[in-house]
Amino acid sequence: MLDARTQRERIMPEPSTSTLGRKDWLWLVGVWALVAATLLWRSVNGSAGVPLFLDTDDAMRMVVVRDFLDGQGWYDLVQHRLNTPFGAEIHWSRLVDLPLAGLVWLARQITDVRQAGWVAGMAWPLLLLGVLLWLSARTTLELVGRPGLLPGFVLPILSPAILAEFSPGRVDHHNVIIVLTMATLLASLVALRRSGAAWIAGLCAALALSIALEAVPVMLAAILAFGLSYVADPARAGNLMRFGLGLGGGLAGLLMLARPPGRWLEAACDMISPVYVLAGALVGLVFVLVARLPAPRRAWQRLGLLAGLGLAAGALVSLVYPQCLGGPYAALDPWLQDNWIGAIIEAKPWHASLPELPAYAITLGAPVFLGLIAAALAFRATPEKRLGWLTLLVFLVLTMVVMLAQIRGARLAILPTIPAAAWLIAMAQQRYLARRQLLPGLSLAAAWLVFSGMILSVVVSSVVNLLPDGRAQLVSATRASKLPCLAGDAFADLRGLPPERVMTPIDLGAHLLLETPHGVVAAPYHRNEAGVLDAFRFFNQPVSEARQIATDRGLGLLVTCPAMPEMQGTGLGEPNTVLSLLAAGTPPDWLEEVSVGGPLKVYAILP
């Protein structure tokens, strides 16, 4: 007769090394609930005066979602109140709008429109965080096994970069791309033992690219990973074909969802279009062709075959769409590229960000660099998992290259470091348990420390504050000073006015669209080139040109935030510009201040 405990063990066997068991799920839910509760409390009680949708992209995303719910068509990507009175098309994916719209619609059944947006903004990133923690745990389990599970659960929530992207209010597409990056990586790893996962990897890569082109390195990493798996083992030719068909077919189907039939052949360099569908289709064709051909006997011959066909495919795409060789901003006005895009701190190379945001740059970069080293060590130390670690190394290298080129690319590189960090911590723990001495204990603590971004951030920030050079403090102070202008209360008076056409600093535009019924000339989106150029000219060129812009657009209001960096533009040092006249307290005679208090300055534009 078996006792009760033995019977339970027979009914619920121990989980395999590739699945999460009941206790693992309890850990996952517990960690997620604790972090979600902390982030919610901080958003509600610890961020007084800070808007929920702080980033301009988050504010604009909620504008787009609200317009979609109010009847704007699926294929209509024009923001009709932007670039007033003409409107401007933006390049965002409706696939991100859809779940947000569902959450807003549900919340509208029990509360008003503004509160419904607040509820959706709170819920969506936290739901994605739960998915991310599961992906992190499963990916770690796939490579490291059960000894790496605890770091797989904990390290993501110790990364400031990850928490920043999954905090309440972060509703733009970046956190979705992070989730899809990990989904693509996990599917690529699972495909090494279950061939059907290759389809999923191709579809996830296609989905990520259809949402945002920042996923290009993710797609390239997956392509390289499957290609190298075939080079190492020709028996994996079937996976090559499955992934290629999933990627090419997925991109073709997603293009049909993204654009109306009349625009399926319209090339665009900054969003899913025939440019990227052709590239995906050629990858699929090459992979199917290679899978069907007899495999060359030697690895270098297989590598040469794939490389030659890949170069031919890339050359064909370049020949058909040469306009996209310069990247998604190739068609943007050169002055805007140099003076607007080039001035964005997060778009600067990693090394250039070090003097301005040292704590941020080191906290993001150190785990990635060390993760790459740890993954290389694991590749050498675990021959039975060598293809898996090779796959991870490919993802790490490509996402790290993006981070080095633009520091904001680190958000894609942080998560693939988790399995490598977990392996290093597991090895250090194993050595400590074998020899409970000071040196192994310090090694274990150091392994946790260097990959715990939050702790690393505190240490680096303390050092930076002891040795300030002024630049990091200036950047932080500038960012904090404009926060009152973005809070919902700042727009209370403007909210009650009849719709007007408004000139604002560029970084104020999205929040004004979210908080009021008015239209704006500019917000920070490159497809609104005309509006962005007019905003720069209005503030920085001679006042006569500003007057002409106001007349041509039929503007009724000028709304400024003196704390915004744009109010310190080049026109401030020139005579007879709007910036210099406002700073001197002598606005042009066609501007009449009608502010009633608060951080925003409001001027009526007289006929």
NUPAVO-328724 format. One record per residue (C-alpha): x, y, z negated. Coordinates in steps of 0.2 Angstrom, whole numbers, padded with zeros to 4 digits, always signed. Each point is the difference from the previous one (the first is absolute). Layout:
<rs>
+-------+-------+-------+
:    px :    py :    pz :
+-------+-------+-------+
:     X :     Y :     Z :
...
+-------+-------+-------+
</rs>
This chain:
<rs>
+-------+-------+-------+
:    px :    py :    pz :
+-------+-------+-------+
: +0000 : +0000 : +0000 :
: +0008 : +0017 : +0006 :
: -0001 : +0014 : -0012 :
: -0008 : +0017 : +0005 :
: +0016 : +0009 : +0004 :
: +0006 : -0015 : +0012 :
: -0017 : +0000 : +0009 :
: +0001 : +0019 : +0003 :
: +0018 : -0002 : +0007 :
: -0006 : -0014 : +0012 :
: -0015 : +0011 : +0005 :
: +0011 : +0016 : +0003 :
: +0017 : -0006 : +0005 :
: +0015 : +0012 : +0000 :
: +0000 : +0012 : +0014 :
: +0012 : -0003 : +0014 :
: +0015 : +0010 : +0003 :
: -0009 : +0010 : +0014 :
: -0016 : +0004 : -0009 :
: -0005 : +0011 : -0015 :
: -0007 : -0010 : -0014 :
: -0014 : +0004 : -0012 :
: +0013 : +0008 : -0013 :
: +0008 : +0010 : +0015 :
: -0017 : +0007 : +0005 :
: -0003 : +0005 : -0018 :
: +0017 : +0009 : +0000 :
: -0004 : +0008 : +0016 :
: -0017 : +0007 : -0005 :
: +0007 : +0005 : -0017 :
: +0014 : +0010 : +0008 :
: -0011 : +0008 : +0012 :
: -0013 : +0004 : -0013 :
: +0013 : +0008 : -0011 :
: +0007 : +0011 : +0014 :
: -0016 : +0004 : +0007 :
: -0007 : +0006 : -0017 :
: +0016 : +0010 : -0003 :
: -0001 : +0009 : +0017 :
: -0018 : +0004 : -0002 :
: +0003 : +0007 : -0017 :
: +0014 : +0011 : +0006 :
: -0011 : +0006 : +0015 :
: -0015 : +0004 : -0011 :
: +0009 : +0007 : -0016 :
: +0018 : +0003 : +0004 :
: +0000 : +0010 : +0016 :
: -0010 : +0016 : -0005 :
: +0000 : +0012 : +0014 :
: +0007 : -0013 : +0013 :
: -0012 : -0004 : +0014 :
: -0004 : -0018 : +0002 :
: +0004 : +0001 : +0019 :
: +0016 : +0009 : -0002 :
: +0009 : -0004 : +0016 :
: -0007 : +0009 : +0016 :
: -0001 : -0017 : +0009 :
: -0011 : -0007 : -0014 :
: -0011 : +0016 : +0000 :
: -0002 : -0002 : +0019 :
: -0004 : -0018 : -0001 :
: -0015 : +0004 : -0011 :
: -0005 : +0013 : +0012 :
: +0000 : -0012 : +0015 :
: -0009 : -0014 : -0011 :
: -0014 : +0013 : -0005 :
: -0002 : +0005 : +0018 :
: -0001 : -0018 : +0006 :
: -0014 : -0003 : -0013 :
: -0009 : +0015 : +0006 :
: -0001 : -0007 : +0017 :
: +0016 : +0004 : +0010 :
: +0003 : -0014 : +0012 :
: +0012 : -0015 : -0002 :
: +0010 : +0006 : +0015 :
: -0001 : +0018 : -0003 :
: +0016 : +0005 : -0009 :
: -0002 : +0018 : +0002 :
: +0001 : +0010 : -0016 :
: -0013 : +0013 : +0006 :
: +0004 : +0013 : -0014 :
: +0019 : -0001 : +0003 :
: +0008 : +0012 : +0013 :
: -0016 : +0010 : -0002 :
: -0010 : +0004 : +0010 :
: +0007 : -0013 : +0013 :
: +0003 : -0016 : -0011 :
: +0015 : -0011 : +0001 :
: +0001 : -0019 : +0002 :
: +0010 : -0010 : -0013 :
: +0008 : -0017 : +0003 :
: -0006 : -0009 : -0016 :
: -0008 : -0017 : +0000 :
: -0018 : -0003 : -0004 :
: +0005 : -0017 : -0008 :
: +0005 : +0010 : -0015 :
: -0015 : +0011 : +0000 :
: -0012 : -0016 : +0000 :
: +0003 : -0007 : -0018 :
: +0001 : +0018 : -0007 :
: -0016 : +0004 : +0009 :
: -0008 : -0015 : -0008 :
: +0006 : +0005 : -0017 :
: -0006 : +0017 : +0002 :
: -0017 : -0006 : +0006 :
: -0002 : -0011 : -0015 :
: +0004 : +0014 : -0012 :
: -0012 : +0011 : +0009 :
: -0014 : -0011 : -0006 :
: +0003 : +0005 : -0018 :
: +0008 : +0017 : +0001 :
: +0003 : +0016 : +0010 :
: +0011 : +0002 : +0016 :
: +0015 : +0007 : -0009 :
: -0001 : -0012 : -0015 :
: -0001 : -0015 : +0013 :
: +0016 : +0006 : +0008 :
: +0008 : +0000 : -0017 :
: -0006 : -0017 : -0004 :
: +0007 : -0007 : +0017 :
: +0016 : +0009 : -0002 :
: +0002 : -0008 : -0017 :
: -0005 : -0018 : +0005 :
: +0008 : -0003 : +0017 :
: +0019 : +0002 : -0005 :
: -0002 : -0011 : -0015 :
: -0009 : -0014 : +0009 :
: +0015 : +0001 : +0013 :
: +0012 : -0001 : -0015 :
: -0008 : -0016 : -0006 :
: +0002 : -0008 : +0018 :
: +0018 : +0007 : +0000 :
: +0004 : -0009 : -0017 :
: -0006 : -0016 : +0007 :
: +0010 : +0001 : +0016 :
: +0016 : +0004 : -0010 :
: -0003 : -0015 : -0011 :
: -0004 : -0012 : +0014 :
: +0015 : +0007 : +0010 :
: +0012 : -0002 : -0015 :
: -0007 : -0018 : -0003 :
: +0003 : -0005 : +0018 :
: +0018 : +0005 : -0001 :
: +0005 : -0001 : -0019 :
: -0012 : -0012 : -0007 :
: -0008 : +0001 : -0017 :
: +0015 : +0007 : -0009 :
: -0002 : +0016 : +0010 :
: -0019 : +0003 : -0004 :
: +0002 : +0012 : -0014 :
: +0011 : +0012 : +0009 :
: -0012 : -0002 : +0015 :
: -0014 : +0006 : -0011 :
: +0009 : +0013 : -0009 :
: +0013 : +0009 : +0011 :
: -0013 : +0008 : +0012 :
: -0009 : +0009 : -0014 :
: +0017 : +0006 : -0006 :
: +0004 : +0009 : +0016 :
: -0005 : +0018 : +0000 :
: -0001 : +0000 : +0019 :
: -0013 : -0014 : +0000 :
: -0010 : +0007 : -0014 :
: +0000 : +0017 : +0009 :
: -0008 : -0008 : +0016 :
: -0013 : -0010 : -0010 :
: -0005 : +0013 : -0013 :
: -0018 : +0006 : +0000 :
: -0003 : +0013 : +0014 :
: +0013 : -0008 : +0012 :
: -0013 : -0005 : +0014 :
: +0011 : +0003 : +0015 :
: +0007 : -0014 : +0010 :
: +0017 : -0002 : -0008 :
: -0005 : -0012 : -0013 :
: -0010 : -0011 : +0013 :
: +0016 : -0001 : +0010 :
: +0010 : -0005 : -0015 :
: -0013 : -0014 : -0003 :
: +0001 : -0006 : +0018 :
: +0019 : +0000 : +0000 :
: +0000 : -0012 : -0015 :
: -0014 : -0010 : +0009 :
: +0010 : -0001 : +0016 :
: +0016 : -0005 : -0011 :
: -0010 : -0014 : -0009 :
: -0008 : -0007 : +0015 :
: +0017 : -0001 : +0009 :
: +0007 : -0009 : -0015 :
: -0015 : -0012 : -0002 :
: +0002 : -0003 : +0019 :
: +0016 : -0009 : -0003 :
: -0010 : -0014 : -0008 :
: -0017 : +0002 : +0007 :
: -0001 : +0004 : +0018 :
: -0017 : +0008 : +0000 :
: +0007 : +0015 : -0011 :
: +0009 : +0006 : +0016 :
: -0017 : +0006 : +0007 :
: -0003 : +0009 : -0016 :
: +0017 : +0009 : +0001 :
: -0003 : +0006 : +0018 :
: -0017 : +0006 : -0005 :
: +0006 : +0009 : -0015 :
: +0014 : +0008 : +0009 :
: -0012 : +0006 : +0014 :
: -0013 : +0007 : -0013 :
: +0014 : +0009 : -0009 :
: +0006 : +0008 : +0016 :
: -0018 : +0005 : +0006 :
: -0002 : +0010 : -0017 :
: +0016 : +0009 : +0001 :
: +0016 : +0000 : +0010 :
: +0010 : +0000 : -0016 :
: -0003 : -0018 : +0001 :
: +0011 : -0002 : +0016 :
: +0015 : -0006 : -0011 :
: -0011 : -0013 : -0008 :
: -0005 : -0007 : +0017 :
: +0018 : +0000 : +0006 :
: +0005 : -0009 : -0016 :
: -0013 : -0014 : +0003 :
: +0005 : -0001 : +0019 :
: +0018 : -0003 : -0005 :
: -0004 : -0011 : -0015 :
: -0010 : -0012 : +0012 :
: +0013 : +0001 : +0013 :
: +0015 : -0004 : -0012 :
: -0010 : -0015 : -0007 :
: -0001 : -0007 : +0018 :
: +0019 : +0004 : +0002 :
: +0004 : -0010 : -0016 :
: -0013 : -0014 : +0004 :
: -0007 : -0003 : +0017 :
: -0013 : -0011 : -0007 :
: -0009 : +0017 : -0006 :
: -0004 : +0004 : +0018 :
: -0018 : -0002 : -0004 :
: +0000 : +0013 : -0013 :
: +0008 : +0012 : +0013 :
: -0015 : -0002 : +0011 :
: -0013 : +0001 : -0013 :
: +0008 : +0016 : -0007 :
: +0002 : +0008 : +0017 :
: -0018 : -0004 : +0005 :
: -0007 : +0007 : -0017 :
: +0010 : +0016 : +0002 :
: -0004 : +0003 : +0018 :
: -0018 : -0005 : -0001 :
: -0002 : +0009 : -0016 :
: +0006 : +0017 : +0007 :
: -0011 : -0002 : +0016 :
: -0015 : -0003 : -0011 :
: +0004 : +0014 : -0012 :
: +0002 : +0012 : +0014 :
: -0017 : -0003 : +0005 :
: -0006 : +0004 : -0017 :
: +0010 : +0016 : -0001 :
: -0004 : +0008 : +0017 :
: -0016 : +0001 : +0010 :
: +0001 : -0010 : +0017 :
: +0003 : +0015 : +0010 :
: +0016 : +0003 : -0010 :
: +0007 : -0017 : -0001 :
: +0014 : +0004 : +0014 :
: +0004 : +0017 : -0008 :
: +0018 : +0000 : -0006 :
: +0004 : +0007 : -0017 :
: +0016 : +0000 : -0009 :
: -0006 : +0003 : -0018 :
: -0014 : -0013 : -0001 :
: -0005 : -0017 : +0006 :
: -0002 : +0002 : +0019 :
: +0005 : -0010 : +0016 :
: +0018 : +0004 : -0004 :
: +0000 : -0011 : -0015 :
: -0012 : -0013 : +0007 :
: +0012 : -0002 : +0015 :
: +0014 : -0003 : -0012 :
: -0009 : -0012 : -0011 :
: -0007 : -0009 : +0016 :
: +0018 : -0002 : +0006 :
: +0006 : -0007 : -0016 :
: -0014 : -0012 : +0001 :
: +0005 : -0005 : +0018 :
: +0018 : -0002 : -0004 :
: -0003 : -0011 : -0016 :
: -0013 : -0011 : +0010 :
: +0012 : -0002 : +0014 :
: +0015 : -0004 : -0012 :
: -0011 : -0012 : -0009 :
: -0005 : -0009 : +0016 :
: +0017 : -0001 : +0007 :
: +0012 : -0014 : -0005 :
: +0010 : +0007 : -0014 :
: +0019 : +0003 : +0003 :
: +0011 : -0011 : -0010 :
: +0010 : +0012 : -0009 :
: -0005 : +0014 : -0011 :
: +0009 : +0014 : +0009 :
: -0008 : -0005 : +0016 :
: -0017 : +0001 : -0008 :
: +0004 : +0017 : -0007 :
: +0006 : +0006 : +0017 :
: -0016 : -0006 : +0008 :
: -0011 : +0010 : -0012 :
: +0012 : +0015 : +0000 :
: +0000 : +0001 : +0019 :
: -0019 : -0002 : +0002 :
: -0003 : +0012 : -0014 :
: +0012 : +0013 : +0008 :
: -0010 : -0002 : +0016 :
: -0016 : +0003 : -0009 :
: +0006 : +0015 : -0009 :
: +0007 : +0007 : +0017 :
: -0017 : -0003 : +0008 :
: -0010 : +0010 : -0014 :
: +0013 : +0014 : +0002 :
: -0002 : +0001 : +0018 :
: -0019 : +0000 : +0000 :
: -0001 : +0012 : -0015 :
: +0016 : +0010 : +0000 :
: -0009 : +0015 : -0009 :
: +0000 : -0010 : -0017 :
: +0019 : -0003 : +0000 :
: +0001 : +0016 : -0011 :
: -0011 : -0007 : -0013 :
: -0018 : +0005 : -0006 :
: +0005 : +0018 : -0001 :
: +0008 : +0001 : +0017 :
: -0014 : +0011 : +0008 :
: +0000 : +0012 : -0015 :
: +0006 : +0018 : +0002 :
: +0019 : +0001 : -0003 :
: -0002 : +0014 : -0012 :
: -0012 : -0010 : -0010 :
: +0011 : -0015 : +0000 :
: +0015 : +0011 : -0007 :
: -0009 : +0012 : -0011 :
: -0015 : -0010 : -0007 :
: +0003 : -0019 : +0002 :
: +0018 : +0002 : -0003 :
: -0003 : +0009 : -0017 :
: -0010 : -0014 : -0008 :
: +0010 : -0006 : -0014 :
: -0007 : -0018 : +0001 :
: +0004 : -0001 : +0018 :
: +0019 : +0004 : -0003 :
: +0013 : -0014 : +0000 :
: +0003 : -0008 : -0016 :
: +0017 : +0007 : -0002 :
: -0006 : +0018 : +0003 :
: -0014 : -0002 : -0013 :
: +0013 : -0004 : -0014 :
: +0004 : +0018 : -0004 :
: -0018 : +0006 : +0000 :
: -0008 : -0015 : -0008 :
: +0014 : -0010 : -0008 :
: -0011 : -0010 : -0012 :
: -0013 : -0004 : +0013 :
: +0014 : -0005 : +0013 :
: +0010 : -0011 : -0012 :
: -0016 : -0008 : -0008 :
: -0006 : -0005 : +0017 :
: +0017 : -0004 : +0008 :
: +0009 : -0010 : -0013 :
: -0012 : -0015 : -0002 :
: -0001 : -0001 : +0019 :
: +0019 : -0001 : +0002 :
: +0002 : -0012 : -0014 :
: -0014 : -0010 : +0006 :
: +0009 : -0002 : +0016 :
: +0015 : -0007 : -0009 :
: -0010 : -0011 : -0010 :
: -0009 : -0007 : +0015 :
: +0017 : -0004 : +0008 :
: +0006 : -0009 : -0015 :
: -0016 : -0010 : -0001 :
: +0002 : -0004 : +0019 :
: +0017 : -0008 : -0004 :
: -0005 : -0008 : -0016 :
: -0016 : -0009 : +0005 :
: +0003 : -0009 : +0017 :
: -0017 : -0009 : -0002 :
: -0009 : +0018 : +0001 :
: +0013 : +0007 : +0012 :
: -0013 : +0004 : +0014 :
: -0012 : +0008 : -0013 :
: +0014 : +0011 : -0006 :
: +0005 : +0005 : +0017 :
: -0018 : +0005 : +0004 :
: +0001 : +0011 : -0016 :
: +0017 : +0007 : +0005 :
: -0007 : +0005 : +0017 :
: -0015 : +0010 : -0008 :
: +0012 : +0008 : -0013 :
: +0013 : +0006 : +0013 :
: -0013 : +0007 : +0012 :
: -0010 : +0009 : -0013 :
: +0016 : +0006 : -0009 :
: +0006 : +0008 : +0017 :
: -0017 : +0009 : +0001 :
: +0003 : +0006 : -0018 :
: +0018 : +0006 : +0004 :
: -0007 : +0010 : +0015 :
: -0016 : +0007 : -0010 :
: +0000 : -0002 : -0019 :
: -0019 : -0003 : +0000 :
: +0003 : -0016 : +0009 :
: +0006 : -0007 : -0017 :
: -0018 : -0004 : -0004 :
: +0001 : -0014 : +0013 :
: +0017 : -0006 : -0006 :
: -0004 : -0001 : -0019 :
: -0012 : -0015 : +0000 :
: +0011 : -0012 : +0011 :
: +0014 : +0002 : -0014 :
: -0011 : -0008 : -0013 :
: +0003 : -0018 : +0004 :
: +0019 : +0004 : +0001 :
: -0001 : +0009 : -0016 :
: -0010 : -0015 : -0008 :
: +0013 : -0012 : +0006 :
: +0014 : +0010 : -0008 :
: -0009 : +0001 : -0016 :
: -0004 : -0018 : +0000 :
: +0018 : -0005 : +0003 :
: +0005 : +0012 : -0014 :
: -0013 : -0007 : -0012 :
: +0006 : -0018 : +0004 :
: +0018 : +0005 : -0004 :
: -0006 : +0008 : -0016 :
: -0010 : -0015 : -0006 :
: +0015 : -0011 : +0004 :
: +0012 : +0011 : -0010 :
: -0009 : +0011 : -0013 :
: +0015 : +0013 : -0001 :
: +0001 : +0018 : +0002 :
: +0007 : +0001 : +0018 :
: -0014 : -0010 : +0008 :
: -0013 : +0009 : -0011 :
: +0007 : +0017 : +0007 :
: +0000 : -0007 : +0018 :
: -0019 : -0005 : -0002 :
: -0004 : +0017 : -0007 :
: +0010 : +0009 : +0014 :
: -0010 : -0010 : +0013 :
: -0016 : +0006 : -0007 :
: +0006 : +0018 : -0002 :
: +0006 : +0003 : +0018 :
: -0016 : -0007 : +0007 :
: -0012 : +0009 : -0012 :
: -0002 : +0016 : +0009 :
: -0009 : +0009 : -0014 :
: +0014 : -0003 : -0012 :
: +0013 : +0004 : +0013 :
: -0009 : +0016 : +0004 :
: +0000 : +0006 : -0019 :
: +0019 : -0004 : -0001 :
: +0004 : +0009 : +0017 :
: -0011 : +0015 : -0005 :
: +0008 : +0002 : -0016 :
: +0017 : +0001 : +0008 :
: -0006 : +0012 : +0013 :
: -0007 : +0012 : -0013 :
: +0016 : +0000 : -0009 :
: +0010 : +0005 : +0016 :
: -0013 : +0011 : +0009 :
: +0005 : +0009 : +0016 :
: -0017 : +0008 : +0002 :
: -0006 : -0008 : +0016 :
: -0009 : -0014 : -0008 :
: -0008 : +0011 : -0013 :
: -0005 : +0012 : +0014 :
: -0009 : -0013 : +0010 :
: -0010 : -0006 : -0016 :
: -0005 : +0017 : -0005 :
: -0006 : +0005 : +0018 :
: -0011 : -0016 : +0000 :
: -0007 : +0003 : -0017 :
: -0004 : +0019 : +0004 :
: -0012 : -0004 : +0014 :
: -0010 : -0013 : -0010 :
: -0013 : +0013 : -0007 :
: -0004 : +0005 : +0018 :
: -0005 : -0018 : +0005 :
: -0011 : -0003 : -0015 :
: -0019 : -0001 : +0004 :
: -0004 : +0014 : -0012 :
: +0011 : +0012 : +0011 :
: -0013 : -0002 : +0014 :
: -0016 : +0003 : -0010 :
: -0004 : +0017 : +0007 :
: +0005 : -0005 : +0017 :
: -0011 : -0015 : -0001 :
: -0016 : +0010 : -0002 :
: +0003 : +0011 : +0016 :
: -0008 : -0003 : +0017 :
: +0012 : -0009 : +0012 :
: +0014 : +0011 : +0006 :
: +0016 : -0001 : +0011 :
: +0015 : +0001 : -0012 :
: +0018 : +0003 : +0002 :
: +0011 : -0008 : -0014 :
: +0017 : -0006 : -0003 :
: +0002 : -0017 : +0009 :
: +0002 : -0010 : -0016 :
: -0016 : +0007 : -0007 :
: -0011 : -0004 : +0015 :
: -0005 : -0018 : -0004 :
: -0005 : +0004 : -0018 :
: -0011 : +0015 : +0007 :
: -0008 : -0012 : +0012 :
: -0004 : -0013 : -0014 :
: -0006 : +0013 : -0013 :
: -0010 : +0012 : +0011 :
: -0011 : +0000 : +0016 :
: +0012 : +0012 : +0009 :
: +0011 : -0003 : +0015 :
: +0019 : +0003 : +0000 :
: +0013 : +0004 : +0013 :
: +0013 : -0012 : -0006 :
: +0004 : -0015 : -0011 :
: +0017 : -0010 : +0001 :
: -0005 : -0011 : +0015 :
: +0011 : +0000 : +0015 :
: -0014 : -0003 : +0012 :
: -0007 : +0017 : -0005 :
: +0015 : +0008 : +0008 :
: -0009 : +0016 : +0005 :
: -0007 : +0003 : -0017 :
: +0016 : -0003 : -0009 :
: +0009 : +0012 : +0012 :
: -0013 : +0013 : -0002 :
: +0001 : -0001 : -0019 :
: +0019 : +0003 : +0000 :
: -0002 : +0014 : +0012 :
: -0014 : +0008 : -0010 :
: +0010 : +0001 : -0016 :
: +0018 : +0003 : +0008 :
: -0002 : +0010 : +0016 :
: -0005 : +0018 : +0002 :
: -0017 : +0005 : -0007 :
: -0006 : +0004 : +0017 :
: +0002 : -0018 : +0005 :
: -0009 : -0006 : -0016 :
: -0014 : +0012 : +0004 :
: -0002 : -0008 : +0018 :
: +0000 : -0018 : -0007 :
: -0014 : +0005 : -0012 :
: -0010 : +0008 : +0014 :
: +0003 : -0014 : +0012 :
: -0006 : -0013 : -0013 :
: -0014 : +0010 : -0007 :
: +0008 : -0001 : -0018 :
: -0010 : +0006 : -0015 :
: +0011 : -0003 : -0015 :
: +0018 : -0001 : -0004 :
: +0004 : -0011 : -0016 :
: +0017 : -0001 : -0007 :
: +0009 : -0008 : -0014 :
: +0015 : +0011 : -0005 :
: +0009 : -0015 : -0008 :
: +0001 : -0010 : +0016 :
: +0016 : -0001 : +0008 :
: -0007 : +0006 : +0017 :
: -0003 : +0017 : -0008 :
: +0019 : +0002 : -0002 :
: +0002 : -0002 : +0019 :
: +0011 : +0009 : +0012 :
: -0012 : +0014 : +0002 :
: +0002 : +0005 : -0018 :
: +0016 : +0008 : +0004 :
: -0006 : +0009 : +0016 :
: -0010 : +0016 : +0001 :
: -0018 : +0001 : +0005 :
: -0004 : -0018 : -0002 :
: -0015 : -0007 : -0009 :
: +0012 : -0008 : -0013 :
: +0010 : +0015 : -0004 :
: -0016 : +0012 : -0001 :
: -0009 : -0012 : -0012 :
: +0016 : -0002 : -0010 :
: +0001 : +0019 : -0001 :
: -0018 : +0002 : -0005 :
: -0005 : +0010 : +0016 :
: -0009 : -0012 : +0011 :
: -0005 : +0005 : +0018 :
: -0016 : +0011 : +0001 :
: -0009 : -0014 : +0007 :
: +0002 : -0011 : -0015 :
: -0011 : +0004 : -0016 :
: +0004 : -0010 : -0016 :
: -0016 : -0008 : -0007 :
: +0008 : -0012 : -0013 :
: -0009 : -0002 : -0016 :
: +0014 : -0008 : -0010 :
: +0008 : -0016 : +0000 :
: +0016 : -0006 : +0009 :
: -0006 : +0003 : +0018 :
: +0000 : +0017 : +0008 :
: -0015 : +0003 : +0012 :
: +0000 : +0013 : +0013 :
: -0015 : +0005 : +0012 :
: +0006 : +0002 : +0017 :
: -0009 : +0016 : +0006 :
: -0006 : +0002 : +0018 :
+-------+-------+-------+
</rs>
